[in-house]
Every structure is written in C-alpha cells, then in structure tokens.
Amino acid sequence: MSVQDDLAAVKRCLEDLVRTVGQLERGIAAERGTPPTPTAGRAERLGAENLVTIPDTPYDSGLWTDSDDEGLGARDRHAP
C-alpha cells in the first residue's frame, strides 16, 4: 500500500468513527429524553484549528526531577 492509500483508509476510519459517535450520542440523548448535541461538521472541525503549537523554548528542568529515563531505568541504579 502507498502512503496515499494509508491516508485514505485512515480518513475513512475517522469518518466512520465520527458517524458512530454521533449515533451513540443521539441514542444516549434519546434514552435520557434530552435533545442531542449538534454533531454536524464535527469531522471538519478536526482540522487545523485544533492544532496546538508547541514552543521551541526548553522545558523547565524541574519537570524532570525524580523521573526515570524510559527504557534506561533510574539514573542512580545500574542495569542488571
């Protein structure tokens, strides 16, 4: 499969997921007797406006205090 085929498959799966979630929301709303929330255009809202910009500035080193390096173990211990 090419990258374009993979992207098309992912897009179809995402559209199916959005459609299924909408059906579930409508079903739950019907059971509760409340009006369903509008879901029209939800797939389009998954576009660029939902992107989060991550700054290039370094993180505060205090965030990593007492953390382990994943896969490498704790800093003060040796691997077996």
Summary of the structure (lengths in Angstrom):
residues: 80
radius of gyration: 21.9
end to end distance: 41.8
largest distance: 59.9
contacts: 112
relative contact order: 0.08
helix: 50%
strand: 2%
